[in-house]
């Protein structure tokens, strides 16, 4: 099945995540309960019917899939002293990514990445914990999240009106390429409604051909 192939290629099952991060299932659940580690990106409820020479067999189970970057995040959480330091690590990495991208010419006047940045990062933290960014970014980590959000703000601003000048087209191409580099491919059943379809494929087709 195409969905299973996508998940097995781009994500880690909970069993794989626990093994790679060297944490127990109980530790993971406790971290999630205390708001330190994101929920899974996908959860599959499986009802399997097996047919073989020995007859029929049925199994029922659930598989949770997580972003591959959460191996590194679990190690960060495991080494942190408390919840404040875990969040502070997220916020610092988010800010540093924006600062580095600004130096490369990726800039936006949107309040979310300027005067409202503190409250914006708090909102991003909640989306992070809900598993949203584990689904829609490559790594699920603060660096990809910050780059994705900044790229979207730039793309939305540039496409409010006609994109005619060479400079605007260049800026738009750079923002779309940035978004492409950090965005997930999305599961087959999600692609038509995804931000990738709208803001990468759609923008390239309309403005950058």
N, CA and C atoms as an extended XYZ file, in Angstrom:
627
Properties=species:S:1:pos:R:3:atomname:S:1:resname:S:1:resid:I:1 pbc="F F F"
N         0.847       -1.186        0.000 N   UNK     1
C         0.000        0.000        0.000 CA  UNK     1
C         0.882        1.235        0.000 C   UNK     1
N         0.462        2.245       -0.760 N   UNK     2
C         1.273        3.444       -0.921 CA  UNK     2
C         1.450        4.189        0.397 C   UNK     2
N         0.402        4.244        1.211 N   UNK     3
C         0.499        4.936        2.498 CA  UNK     3
C         1.530        4.269        3.393 C   UNK     3
N         1.489        2.953        3.496 N   UNK     4
C         2.445        2.236        4.328 CA  UNK     4
C         3.874        2.456        3.843 C   UNK     4
N         4.054        2.438        2.531 N   UNK     5
C         5.387        2.659        1.964 CA  UNK     5
C         5.895        4.050        2.325 C   UNK     5
N         5.002        5.047        2.238 N   UNK     6
C         5.387        6.426        2.581 CA  UNK     6
C         5.797        6.517        4.051 C   UNK     6
N         5.001        5.961        4.930 N   UNK     7
C         5.277        6.050        6.359 CA  UNK     7
C         6.553        5.310        6.732 C   UNK     7
N         6.747        4.143        6.177 N   UNK     8
C         7.942        3.361        6.497 CA  UNK     8
C         9.214        3.997        5.946 C   UNK     8
N         9.085        4.778        4.872 N   UNK     9
C        10.244        5.435        4.264 CA  UNK     9
C        10.616        6.717        4.988 C   UNK     9
N         9.629        7.508        5.370 N   UNK    10
C         9.887        8.863        5.863 CA  UNK    10
C         9.745        9.031        7.369 C   UNK    10
N         9.258        8.027        8.075 N   UNK    11
C         9.021        8.144        9.509 CA  UNK    11
C         9.597        6.941       10.246 C   UNK    11
N         9.602        7.058       11.566 N   UNK    12
C         9.996        5.948       12.421 CA  UNK    12
C         8.766        5.456       13.175 C   UNK    12
N         8.607        4.148       13.241 N   UNK    13
C         7.574        3.604       14.113 CA  UNK    13
C         7.982        3.879       15.559 C   UNK    13
N         7.040        3.771       16.459 N   UNK    14
C         7.379        4.021       17.868 CA  UNK    14
C         8.472        3.065       18.330 C   UNK    14
N         8.405        1.829       17.916 N   UNK    15
C         9.426        0.853       18.294 CA  UNK    15
C        10.799        1.290       17.799 C   UNK    15
N        10.875        1.756       16.563 N   UNK    16
C        12.149        2.226       16.001 CA  UNK    16
C        12.642        3.471       16.727 C   UNK    16
N        11.725        4.373       17.042 N   UNK    17
C        12.093        5.601       17.748 CA  UNK    17
C        12.671        5.284       19.124 C   UNK    17
N        12.003        4.416       19.876 N   UNK    18
C        12.465        4.074       21.216 CA  UNK    18
C        13.837        3.412       21.167 C   UNK    18
N        14.037        2.551       20.193 N   UNK    19
C        15.320        1.865       20.058 CA  UNK    19
C        16.439        2.845       19.714 C   UNK    19
N        16.167        3.744       18.760 N   UNK    20
C        17.196        4.688       18.323 CA  UNK    20
C        17.541        5.704       19.405 C   UNK    20
N        16.537        6.124       20.185 N   UNK    21
C        16.755        7.131       21.219 CA  UNK    21
C        17.143        6.529       22.560 C   UNK    21
N        17.063        5.207       22.663 N   UNK    22
C        17.401        4.508       23.907 CA  UNK    22
C        16.547        4.987       25.081 C   UNK    22
N        15.226        5.075       24.857 N   UNK    23
C        14.278        5.391       25.917 CA  UNK    23
C        13.195        4.314       25.918 C   UNK    23
N        12.516        4.189       27.035 N   UNK    24
C        11.466        3.187       27.165 CA  UNK    24
C        10.126        3.771       26.729 C   UNK    24
N         9.175        2.878       26.510 N   UNK    25
C         7.826        3.323       26.167 CA  UNK    25
C         7.246        4.157       27.299 C   UNK    25
N         7.496        3.767       28.528 N   UNK    26
C         6.989        4.521       29.683 CA  UNK    26
C         7.590        5.918       29.727 C   UNK    26
N         8.885        6.028       29.454 N   UNK    27
C         9.535        7.347       29.443 CA  UNK    27
C         8.923        8.239       28.370 C   UNK    27
N         8.710        7.672       27.188 N   UNK    28
C         8.107        8.447       26.108 CA  UNK    28
C         6.730        8.950       26.507 C   UNK    28
N         5.905        8.088       27.063 N   UNK    29
C         4.554        8.488       27.462 CA  UNK    29
C         4.600        9.558       28.546 C   UNK    29
N         5.535        9.433       29.476 N   UNK    30
C         5.663       10.447       30.526 CA  UNK    30
C         6.090       11.790       29.940 C   UNK    30
N         7.048       11.756       29.013 N   UNK    31
C         7.486       12.989       28.363 CA  UNK    31
C         6.323       13.661       27.629 C   UNK    31
N         5.521       12.874       26.957 N   UNK    32
C         4.374       13.419       26.243 CA  UNK    32
C         3.339       13.979       27.214 C   UNK    32
N         3.102       13.276       28.307 N   UNK    33
C         2.121       13.723       29.291 CA  UNK    33
C         2.529       15.046       29.943 C   UNK    33
N         3.830       15.254       30.104 N   UNK    34
C         4.329       16.487       30.707 CA  UNK    34
C         4.560       17.595       29.675 C   UNK    34
N         4.210       17.355       28.416 N   UNK    35
C         4.352       18.382       27.391 CA  UNK    35
C         5.787       18.667       27.014 C   UNK    35
N         6.556       17.612       26.808 N   UNK    36
C         7.962       17.752       26.441 CA  UNK    36
C         8.282       17.173       25.070 C   UNK    36
N         7.509       16.190       24.660 N   UNK    37
C         7.751       15.474       23.400 CA  UNK    37
C         6.452       15.428       22.602 C   UNK    37
N         6.531       15.622       21.286 N   UNK    38
C         5.321       15.643       20.450 CA  UNK    38
C         4.577       14.314       20.420 C   UNK    38
N         3.307       14.409       20.137 N   UNK    39
C         2.505       13.230       19.847 CA  UNK    39
C         2.957       12.663       18.502 C   UNK    39
N         2.489       11.484       18.193 N   UNK    40
C         2.852       10.887       16.911 CA  UNK    40
C         2.280       11.690       15.750 C   UNK    40
N         2.920       11.556       14.599 N   UNK    41
C         2.452       12.244       13.397 CA  UNK    41
C         1.302       11.495       12.739 C   UNK    41
N         1.376       10.175       12.767 N   UNK    42
C         0.334        9.320       12.189 CA  UNK    42
C         0.092        8.147       13.126 C   UNK    42
N        -1.142        7.684       13.171 N   UNK    43
C        -1.482        6.485       13.921 CA  UNK    43
C        -2.331        5.583       13.022 C   UNK    43
N        -1.867        4.367       12.832 N   UNK    44
C        -2.595        3.404       12.020 CA  UNK    44
C        -3.257        2.358       12.911 C   UNK    44
N        -4.538        2.168       12.729 N   UNK    45
C        -5.248        1.074       13.385 CA  UNK    45
C        -5.386       -0.052       12.368 C   UNK    45
N        -4.765       -1.176       12.659 N   UNK    46
C        -4.658       -2.263       11.682 CA  UNK    46
C        -5.495       -3.467       12.077 C   UNK    46
N        -6.186       -3.993       11.103 N   UNK    47
C        -6.889       -5.270       11.236 CA  UNK    47
C        -6.371       -6.182       10.127 C   UNK    47
N        -5.550       -7.167       10.492 N   UNK    48
C        -4.860       -7.989        9.513 CA  UNK    48
C        -5.490       -9.368        9.397 C   UNK    48
N        -5.703       -9.772        8.168 N   UNK    49
C        -6.158      -11.128        7.867 CA  UNK    49
C        -5.055      -11.837        7.095 C   UNK    49
N        -4.524      -12.899        7.663 N   UNK    50
C        -3.433      -13.636        7.038 CA  UNK    50
C        -3.943      -14.998        6.570 C   UNK    50
N        -3.585      -15.367        5.339 N   UNK    51
C        -3.980      -16.655        4.777 CA  UNK    51
C        -2.710      -17.391        4.341 C   UNK    51
N        -2.540      -18.601        4.802 N   UNK    52
C        -1.370      -19.400        4.432 CA  UNK    52
C        -1.738      -20.879        4.445 C   UNK    52
N        -0.737      -21.713        4.186 N   UNK    53
C        -0.928      -23.159        4.214 CA  UNK    53
C        -1.500      -23.632        5.556 C   UNK    53
N        -1.134      -22.929        6.627 N   UNK    54
C        -1.579      -23.321        7.961 CA  UNK    54
C        -2.991      -22.820        8.288 C   UNK    54
N        -3.578      -22.059        7.380 N   UNK    55
C        -4.932      -21.578        7.616 CA  UNK    55
C        -4.996      -20.069        7.740 C   UNK    55
N        -6.048      -19.606        8.361 N   UNK    56
C        -6.270      -18.170        8.500 CA  UNK    56
C        -5.836      -17.696        9.887 C   UNK    56
N        -5.386      -16.436        9.913 N   UNK    57
C        -4.939      -15.832       11.175 CA  UNK    57
C        -5.308      -14.357       11.150 C   UNK    57
N        -5.757      -13.830       12.274 N   UNK    58
C        -6.125      -12.420       12.374 CA  UNK    58
C        -5.345      -11.748       13.498 C   UNK    58
N        -4.960      -10.503       13.247 N   UNK    59
C        -4.309       -9.688       14.273 CA  UNK    59
C        -4.872       -8.283       14.216 C   UNK    59
N        -4.917       -7.658       15.375 N   UNK    60
C        -5.378       -6.275       15.466 CA  UNK    60
C        -4.336       -5.486       16.257 C   UNK    60
N        -4.032       -4.296       15.772 N   UNK    61
C        -3.027       -3.512       16.486 CA  UNK    61
C        -2.969       -2.080       16.010 C   UNK    61
N        -2.121       -1.315       16.669 N   UNK    62
C        -1.933        0.103       16.354 CA  UNK    62
C        -0.447        0.371       16.167 C   UNK    62
N        -0.111        1.125       15.151 N   UNK    63
C         1.273        1.550       14.928 CA  UNK    63
C         1.308        3.076       14.904 C   UNK    63
N         2.169        3.640       15.730 N   UNK    64
C         2.366        5.091       15.740 CA  UNK    64
C         3.657        5.420       14.993 C   UNK    64
N         3.607        6.491       14.201 N   UNK    65
C         4.772        6.929       13.429 CA  UNK    65
C         5.188        8.334       13.848 C   UNK    65
N         6.493        8.519       13.985 N   UNK    66
C         7.054        9.782       14.444 CA  UNK    66
C         8.093       10.299       13.440 C   UNK    66
N         8.276       11.626       13.429 N   UNK    67
C         9.317       12.222       12.598 CA  UNK    67
C        10.681       11.693       13.017 C   UNK    67
N        11.552       11.498       12.064 N   UNK    68
C        12.878       10.948       12.370 CA  UNK    68
C        13.696       11.876       13.263 C   UNK    68
N        13.433       13.171       13.183 N   UNK    69
C        14.166       14.131       14.006 CA  UNK    69
C        13.901       14.000       15.486 C   UNK    69
N        12.873       13.248       15.860 N   UNK    70
C        12.529       13.152       17.271 CA  UNK    70
C        13.477       12.250       18.052 C   UNK    70
N        14.335       11.520       17.356 N   UNK    71
C        15.405       10.821       18.057 CA  UNK    71
C        16.298       11.850       18.743 C   UNK    71
N        16.687       12.853       17.985 N   UNK    72
C        17.537       13.921       18.533 CA  UNK    72
C        16.783       14.730       19.584 C   UNK    72
N        15.487       14.960       19.369 N   UNK    73
C        14.706       15.738       20.341 CA  UNK    73
C        14.579       14.984       21.661 C   UNK    73
N        14.372       13.693       21.609 N   UNK    74
C        14.297       12.902       22.839 CA  UNK    74
C        15.614       12.965       23.615 C   UNK    74
N        16.706       13.001       22.930 N   UNK    75
C        18.000       13.110       23.593 CA  UNK    75
C        18.141       14.476       24.261 C   UNK    75
N        17.622       15.520       23.588 N   UNK    76
C        17.621       16.863       24.173 CA  UNK    76
C        16.772       16.885       25.446 C   UNK    76
N        15.586       16.292       25.394 N   UNK    77
C        14.691       16.254       26.545 CA  UNK    77
C        15.321       15.462       27.682 C   UNK    77
N        15.919       14.344       27.355 N   UNK    78
C        16.521       13.474       28.365 CA  UNK    78
C        17.655       14.188       29.104 C   UNK    78
N        18.344       15.083       28.400 N   UNK    79
C        19.480       15.788       29.002 CA  UNK    79
C        19.064       17.064       29.726 C   UNK    79
N        17.853       17.552       29.476 N   UNK    80
C        17.403       18.814       30.066 CA  UNK    80
C        17.037       18.621       31.539 C   UNK    80
N        17.085       19.723       32.284 N   UNK    81
C        16.830       19.646       33.724 CA  UNK    81
C        15.360       19.793       34.075 C   UNK    81
N        14.598       20.545       33.259 N   UNK    82
C        13.184       20.756       33.561 CA  UNK    82
C        12.450       21.210       32.302 C   UNK    82
N        11.135       21.404       32.447 N   UNK    83
C        10.307       21.763       31.301 CA  UNK    83
C        10.694       23.114       30.718 C   UNK    83
N        11.057       24.065       31.582 N   UNK    84
C        11.438       25.392       31.096 CA  UNK    84
C        12.665       25.322       30.202 C   UNK    84
N        13.625       24.500       30.578 N   UNK    85
C        14.843       24.403       29.767 CA  UNK    85
C        14.568       23.698       28.443 C   UNK    85
N        13.616       22.765       28.434 N   UNK    86
C        13.243       22.107       27.178 CA  UNK    86
C        12.613       23.121       26.235 C   UNK    86
N        11.659       23.907       26.739 N   UNK    87
C        11.028       24.927       25.900 CA  UNK    87
C        12.046       25.975       25.472 C   UNK    87
N        12.918       26.373       26.385 N   UNK    88
C        13.926       27.377       26.049 CA  UNK    88
C        14.803       26.894       24.898 C   UNK    88
N        15.133       25.601       24.899 N   UNK    89
C        15.919       25.057       23.795 CA  UNK    89
C        15.189       25.173       22.474 C   UNK    89
N        13.882       24.899       22.494 N   UNK    90
C        13.063       25.037       21.290 CA  UNK    90
C        13.059       26.489       20.811 C   UNK    90
N        12.816       27.419       21.723 N   UNK    91
C        12.711       28.836       21.364 CA  UNK    91
C        14.037       29.390       20.843 C   UNK    91
N        15.120       29.024       21.494 N   UNK    92
C        16.441       29.512       21.063 CA  UNK    92
C        16.771       29.013       19.662 C   UNK    92
N        16.502       27.754       19.409 N   UNK    93
C        16.783       27.201       18.081 CA  UNK    93
C        15.897       27.843       17.018 C   UNK    93
N        14.650       28.110       17.369 N   UNK    94
C        13.726       28.783       16.440 CA  UNK    94
C        14.255       30.174       16.099 C   UNK    94
N        14.625       30.937       17.122 N   UNK    95
C        15.133       32.297       16.907 CA  UNK    95
C        16.427       32.310       16.095 C   UNK    95
N        17.334       31.420       16.427 N   UNK    96
C        18.606       31.372       15.716 CA  UNK    96
C        18.401       31.057       14.235 C   UNK    96
N        17.460       30.191       13.946 N   UNK    97
C        17.175       29.866       12.542 CA  UNK    97
C        16.668       31.096       11.806 C   UNK    97
N        15.752       31.838       12.414 N   UNK    98
C        15.256       33.063       11.787 CA  UNK    98
C        16.385       34.071       11.583 C   UNK    98
N        17.226       34.214       12.578 N   UNK    99
C        18.345       35.161       12.473 CA  UNK    99
C        19.283       34.775       11.333 C   UNK    99
N        19.590       33.502       11.221 N   UNK   100
C        20.482       33.037       10.155 CA  UNK   100
C        19.846       33.222        8.779 C   UNK   100
N        18.551       32.965        8.683 N   UNK   101
C        17.856       33.144        7.409 CA  UNK   101
C        17.755       34.622        7.042 C   UNK   101
N        17.552       35.476        8.037 N   UNK   102
C        17.537       36.917        7.780 CA  UNK   102
C        18.863       37.373        7.174 C   UNK   102
N        19.970       36.852        7.682 N   UNK   103
C        21.291       37.210        7.169 CA  UNK   103
C        21.470       36.761        5.721 C   UNK   103
N        20.725       35.729        5.329 N   UNK   104
C        20.804       35.224        3.954 CA  UNK   104
C        19.820       35.930        3.023 C   UNK   104
N        19.058       36.888        3.571 N   UNK   105
C        18.136       37.659        2.744 CA  UNK   105
C        16.681       37.243        2.835 C   UNK   105
N        16.374       36.272        3.671 N   UNK   106
C        14.984       35.850        3.858 CA  UNK   106
C        14.369       36.697        4.975 C   UNK   106
N        13.584       37.689        4.592 N   UNK   107
C        13.037       38.622        5.570 CA  UNK   107
C        11.550       38.822        5.353 C   UNK   107
N        10.859       39.095        6.458 N   UNK   108
C         9.429       39.386        6.414 CA  UNK   108
C         9.117       40.482        7.424 C   UNK   108
N         8.151       41.334        7.083 N   UNK   109
C         7.710       42.370        8.013 CA  UNK   109
C         6.529       41.906        8.853 C   UNK   109
N         6.118       40.670        8.687 N   UNK   110
C         4.964       40.158        9.424 CA  UNK   110
C         5.234       40.204       10.931 C   UNK   110
N         4.252       40.626       11.726 N   UNK   111
C         4.446       40.721       13.183 CA  UNK   111
C         4.887       39.415       13.838 C   UNK   111
N         4.468       38.274       13.285 N   UNK   112
C         4.797       36.988       13.905 CA  UNK   112
C         6.295       36.724       13.992 C   UNK   112
N         7.068       37.315       13.098 N   UNK   113
C         8.514       37.115       13.141 CA  UNK   113
C         9.233       38.406       13.499 C   UNK   113
N         8.484       39.313       14.095 N   UNK   114
C         9.060       40.575       14.562 CA  UNK   114
C         8.563       40.865       15.974 C   UNK   114
N         7.673       41.846       16.142 N   UNK   115
C         7.279       42.249       17.493 CA  UNK   115
C         6.455       41.192       18.245 C   UNK   115
N         5.821       40.278       17.528 N   UNK   116
C         5.014       39.240       18.179 CA  UNK   116
C         5.716       37.887       18.221 C   UNK   116
N         7.028       37.906       18.052 N   UNK   117
C         7.757       36.640       17.933 CA  UNK   117
C         7.627       35.768       19.187 C   UNK   117
N         7.679       36.362       20.363 N   UNK   118
C         7.586       35.564       21.590 CA  UNK   118
C         6.286       34.769       21.651 C   UNK   118
N         5.169       35.443       21.416 N   UNK   119
C         3.875       34.756       21.466 CA  UNK   119
C         3.729       33.787       20.296 C   UNK   119
N         4.316       34.124       19.150 N   UNK   120
C         4.277       33.229       17.993 CA  UNK   120
C         5.001       31.923       18.298 C   UNK   120
N         6.167       32.003       18.920 N   UNK   121
C         6.922       30.802       19.254 CA  UNK   121
C         6.151       29.948       20.252 C   UNK   121
N         5.452       30.579       21.193 N   UNK   122
C         4.625       29.823       22.136 CA  UNK   122
C         3.531       29.041       21.398 C   UNK   122
N         2.933       29.663       20.391 N   UNK   123
C         1.919       28.971       19.586 CA  UNK   123
C         2.552       27.836       18.781 C   UNK   123
N         3.728       28.101       18.239 N   UNK   124
C         4.431       27.076       17.475 CA  UNK   124
C         4.779       25.871       18.354 C   UNK   124
N         5.120       26.144       19.589 N   UNK   125
C         5.430       25.086       20.551 CA  UNK   125
C         4.234       24.153       20.734 C   UNK   125
N         3.038       24.708       20.808 N   UNK   126
C         1.832       23.887       20.953 CA  UNK   126
C         1.580       23.048       19.705 C   UNK   126
N         1.762       23.637       18.525 N   UNK   127
C         1.614       22.869       17.287 CA  UNK   127
C         2.662       21.745       17.230 C   UNK   127
N         3.854       22.057       17.680 N   UNK   128
C         4.943       21.082       17.736 CA  UNK   128
C         4.541       19.896       18.614 C   UNK   128
N         4.035       20.173       19.828 N   UNK   129
C         3.658       19.120       20.754 CA  UNK   129
C         2.480       18.299       20.238 C   UNK   129
N         1.596       18.924       19.465 N   UNK   130
C         0.442       18.208       18.918 CA  UNK   130
C         0.810       17.268       17.780 C   UNK   130
N         2.054       17.338       17.327 N   UNK   131
C         2.502       16.457       16.254 CA  UNK   131
C         2.328       17.032       14.861 C   UNK   131
N         1.824       18.275       14.788 N   UNK   132
C         1.559       18.892       13.480 CA  UNK   132
C         2.815       18.987       12.635 C   UNK   132
N         3.895       19.475       13.229 N   UNK   133
C         5.106       19.698       12.448 CA  UNK   133
C         5.887       18.418       12.198 C   UNK   133
N         5.613       17.390       12.975 N   UNK   134
C         6.199       16.095       12.649 CA  UNK   134
C         5.632       15.533       11.369 C   UNK   134
N         4.438       15.989       11.022 N   UNK   135
C         3.774       15.548        9.790 CA  UNK   135
C         4.200       16.381        8.583 C   UNK   135
N         4.318       17.710        8.756 N   UNK   136
C         4.452       18.579        7.583 CA  UNK   136
C         5.849       19.148        7.355 C   UNK   136
N         6.832       18.801        8.209 N   UNK   137
C         8.207       19.194        7.927 CA  UNK   137
C         9.081       17.952        7.807 C   UNK   137
N        10.273       18.131        7.264 N   UNK   138
C        11.173       17.002        7.049 CA  UNK   138
C        11.601       16.357        8.361 C   UNK   138
N        12.006       17.175        9.328 N   UNK   139
C        12.567       16.644       10.563 CA  UNK   139
C        11.636       16.768       11.759 C   UNK   139
N        10.707       17.718       11.705 N   UNK   140
C         9.865       18.004       12.852 CA  UNK   140
C        10.540       18.866       13.899 C   UNK   140
N        11.760       19.317       13.641 N   UNK   141
C        12.555       20.060       14.605 CA  UNK   141
C        12.407       21.578       14.430 C   UNK   141
N        12.812       22.373       15.445 N   UNK   142
C        12.613       23.828       15.397 CA  UNK   142
C        13.184       24.503       14.160 C   UNK   142
N        14.322       24.012       13.673 N   UNK   143
C        14.947       24.642       12.515 CA  UNK   143
C        14.059       24.557       11.274 C   UNK   143
N        13.508       23.391       11.018 N   UNK   144
C        12.618       23.231        9.862 CA  UNK   144
C        11.313       23.984       10.057 C   UNK   144
N        10.823       24.019       11.299 N   UNK   145
C         9.568       24.718       11.578 CA  UNK   145
C         9.721       26.211       11.318 C   UNK   145
N        10.793       26.808       11.836 N   UNK   146
C        11.023       28.241       11.646 CA  UNK   146
C        11.201       28.578       10.168 C   UNK   146
N        11.969       27.757        9.462 N   UNK   147
C        12.192       28.005        8.036 CA  UNK   147
C        10.891       27.890        7.254 C   UNK   147
N        10.081       26.910        7.580 N   UNK   148
C         8.805       26.720        6.896 CA  UNK   148
C         7.890       27.929        7.102 C   UNK   148
N         7.756       28.360        8.342 N   UNK   149
C         6.845       29.470        8.631 CA  UNK   149
C         7.320       30.776        8.006 C   UNK   149
N         8.625       31.043        8.041 N   UNK   150
C         9.150       32.257        7.426 CA  UNK   150
C         8.952       32.212        5.914 C   UNK   150
N         9.233       31.089        5.299 N   UNK   151
C         9.065       30.958        3.848 CA  UNK   151
C         7.611       31.196        3.450 C   UNK   151
N         6.672       30.662        4.225 N   UNK   152
C         5.245       30.848        3.917 CA  UNK   152
C         4.857       32.316        4.009 C   UNK   152
N         5.355       33.013        5.028 N   UNK   153
C         5.050       34.444        5.166 CA  UNK   153
C         5.567       35.231        3.961 C   UNK   153
N         6.764       34.905        3.504 N   UNK   154
C         7.348       35.607        2.355 CA  UNK   154
C         6.554       35.308        1.091 C   UNK   154
N         6.217       34.055        0.878 N   UNK   155
C         5.460       33.657       -0.318 CA  UNK   155
C         4.096       34.328       -0.332 C   UNK   155
N         3.406       34.314        0.795 N   UNK   156
C         2.077       34.934        0.862 CA  UNK   156
C         2.143       36.428        0.581 C   UNK   156
N         3.165       37.097        1.108 N   UNK   157
C         3.305       38.540        0.892 CA  UNK   157
C         3.596       38.853       -0.573 C   UNK   157
N         4.472       38.072       -1.188 N   UNK   158
C         4.863       38.335       -2.575 CA  UNK   158
C         3.750       38.029       -3.563 C   UNK   158
N         2.851       37.131       -3.218 N   UNK   159
C         1.799       36.723       -4.157 CA  UNK   159
C         0.458       37.399       -3.877 C   UNK   159
N         0.458       38.410       -3.025 N   UNK   160
C        -0.773       39.174       -2.796 CA  UNK   160
C        -1.219       39.904       -4.061 C   UNK   160
N        -0.238       40.322       -4.860 N   UNK   161
C        -0.532       41.009       -6.115 CA  UNK   161
C         0.259       40.376       -7.244 C   UNK   161
N         0.305       41.015       -8.395 N   UNK   162
C         1.065       40.479       -9.537 CA  UNK   162
C         2.555       40.382       -9.220 C   UNK   162
N         3.169       39.314       -9.660 N   UNK   163
C         4.615       39.137       -9.489 CA  UNK   163
C         5.244       39.384      -10.854 C   UNK   163
N         5.725       40.591      -11.068 N   UNK   164
C         6.185       40.986      -12.403 CA  UNK   164
C         7.678       41.277      -12.474 C   UNK   164
N         8.242       41.866      -11.424 N   UNK   165
C         9.645       42.267      -11.502 CA  UNK   165
C        10.564       41.057      -11.342 C   UNK   165
N        11.733       41.149      -11.924 N   UNK   166
C        12.716       40.075      -11.804 CA  UNK   166
C        13.142       39.871      -10.350 C   UNK   166
N        13.217       40.977       -9.594 N   UNK   167
C        13.623       40.872       -8.196 CA  UNK   167
C        12.586       40.107       -7.377 C   UNK   167
N        11.306       40.417       -7.608 N   UNK   168
C        10.252       39.706       -6.883 CA  UNK   168
C        10.231       38.225       -7.254 C   UNK   168
N        10.430       37.935       -8.522 N   UNK   169
C        10.469       36.529       -8.950 CA  UNK   169
C        11.643       35.790       -8.320 C   UNK   169
N        12.772       36.477       -8.208 N   UNK   170
C        13.943       35.868       -7.589 CA  UNK   170
C        13.679       35.580       -6.107 C   UNK   170
N        13.098       36.579       -5.415 N   UNK   171
C        12.778       36.391       -3.991 CA  UNK   171
C        11.756       35.272       -3.806 C   UNK   171
N        10.789       35.229       -4.716 N   UNK   172
C         9.756       34.197       -4.622 CA  UNK   172
C        10.349       32.816       -4.848 C   UNK   172
N        11.214       32.704       -5.831 N   UNK   173
C        11.860       31.415       -6.102 CA  UNK   173
C        12.683       30.955       -4.902 C   UNK   173
N        13.410       31.862       -4.302 N   UNK   174
C        14.228       31.504       -3.146 CA  UNK   174
C        13.361       31.034       -1.982 C   UNK   174
N        12.237       31.723       -1.757 N   UNK   175
C        11.343       31.345       -0.664 CA  UNK   175
C        10.690       29.992       -0.930 C   UNK   175
N        10.283       29.765       -2.169 N   UNK   176
C         9.670       28.481       -2.522 CA  UNK   176
C        10.692       27.351       -2.395 C   UNK   176
N        11.916       27.591       -2.830 N   UNK   177
C        12.964       26.573       -2.702 CA  UNK   177
C        13.255       26.268       -1.236 C   UNK   177
N        13.237       27.315       -0.395 N   UNK   178
C        13.443       27.113        1.037 CA  UNK   178
C        12.323       26.254        1.618 C   UNK   178
N        11.096       26.591        1.268 N   UNK   179
C         9.953       25.819        1.757 CA  UNK   179
C        10.033       24.369        1.278 C   UNK   179
N        10.424       24.187        0.045 N   UNK   180
C        10.562       22.842       -0.529 CA  UNK   180
C        11.586       22.026        0.251 C   UNK   180
N        12.657       22.673        0.695 N   UNK   181
C        13.751       21.966        1.352 CA  UNK   181
C        13.399       21.477        2.758 C   UNK   181
N        12.391       22.096        3.376 N   UNK   182
C        12.055       21.712        4.758 CA  UNK   182
C        10.673       21.075        4.887 C   UNK   182
N         9.894       21.071        3.812 N   UNK   183
C         8.537       20.530        3.876 CA  UNK   183
C         8.520       19.028        3.614 C   UNK   183
N         7.614       18.354        4.280 N   UNK   184
C         7.407       16.934        4.029 CA  UNK   184
C         6.758       16.736        2.667 C   UNK   184
N         6.813       15.508        2.174 N   UNK   185
C         6.149       15.187        0.912 CA  UNK   185
C         4.638       15.003        1.099 C   UNK   185
N         4.231       14.709        2.319 N   UNK   186
C         2.846       14.420        2.697 CA  UNK   186
C         2.404       13.046        2.183 C   UNK   186
N         1.530       12.447        2.966 N   UNK   187
C         0.986       11.143        2.600 CA  UNK   187
C         0.142       11.268        1.335 C   UNK   187
N         0.041       10.209        0.553 N   UNK   188
C        -0.668       10.280       -0.730 CA  UNK   188
C        -2.071       10.870       -0.642 C   UNK   188
N        -2.827       10.527        0.395 N   UNK   189
C        -4.199       11.014        0.502 CA  UNK   189
C        -4.283       12.470        0.958 C   UNK   189
N        -3.136       13.054        1.362 N   UNK   190
C        -3.115       14.434        1.864 CA  UNK   190
C        -2.581       15.441        0.852 C   UNK   190
N        -1.934       14.965       -0.199 N   UNK   191
C        -1.148       15.866       -1.046 CA  UNK   191
C        -1.970       16.930       -1.735 C   UNK   191
N        -3.162       16.601       -2.168 N   UNK   192
C        -3.977       17.584       -2.885 CA  UNK   192
C        -4.355       18.763       -1.994 C   UNK   192
N        -4.506       18.524       -0.687 N   UNK   193
C        -4.913       19.577        0.244 CA  UNK   193
C        -3.734       20.180        1.003 C   UNK   193
N        -2.532       19.762        0.680 N   UNK   194
C        -1.365       20.135        1.474 CA  UNK   194
C        -0.823       21.511        1.120 C   UNK   194
N        -0.029       22.060        2.053 N   UNK   195
C         0.663       23.323        1.801 CA  UNK   195
C         1.690       23.157        0.687 C   UNK   195
N         2.246       21.976        0.536 N   UNK   196
C         3.191       21.727       -0.566 CA  UNK   196
C         2.502       21.913       -1.923 C   UNK   196
N         1.324       21.377       -2.064 N   UNK   197
C         0.601       21.512       -3.322 CA  UNK   197
C         0.260       22.972       -3.607 C   UNK   197
N        -0.151       23.687       -2.570 N   UNK   198
C        -0.616       25.063       -2.746 CA  UNK   198
C         0.530       26.066       -2.885 C   UNK   198
N         1.540       25.932       -2.023 N   UNK   199
C         2.565       26.973       -1.921 CA  UNK   199
C         3.881       26.629       -2.616 C   UNK   199
N         4.062       25.399       -3.013 N   UNK   200
C         5.267       25.027       -3.754 CA  UNK   200
C         4.905       24.701       -5.197 C   UNK   200
N         4.166       23.613       -5.387 N   UNK   201
C         3.801       23.212       -6.752 CA  UNK   201
C         2.923       24.265       -7.424 C   UNK   201
N         1.932       24.771       -6.694 N   UNK   202
C         1.017       25.755       -7.279 CA  UNK   202
C         1.699       27.067       -7.611 C   UNK   202
N         2.545       27.555       -6.708 N   UNK   203
C         3.241       28.828       -6.946 CA  UNK   203
C         4.247       28.691       -8.084 C   UNK   203
N         4.946       27.589       -8.132 N   UNK   204
C         5.884       27.394       -9.243 CA  UNK   204
C         5.163       27.366      -10.582 C   UNK   204
N         4.039       26.691      -10.636 N   UNK   205
C         3.295       26.597      -11.886 CA  UNK   205
C         2.735       27.950      -12.327 C   UNK   205
N         2.335       28.760      -11.361 N   UNK   206
C         1.689       30.033      -11.693 CA  UNK   206
C         2.674       31.165      -11.944 C   UNK   206
N         3.763       31.201      -11.170 N   UNK   207
C         4.642       32.368      -11.216 CA  UNK   207
C         6.049       32.101      -11.727 C   UNK   207
N         6.510       30.850      -11.670 N   UNK   208
C         7.937       30.607      -11.879 CA  UNK   208
C         8.239       29.701      -13.066 C   UNK   208
N         7.308       29.584      -14.007 N   UNK   209
C         7.555       28.766      -15.198 CA  UNK   209
C         8.391       29.547      -16.196 C   UNK   209
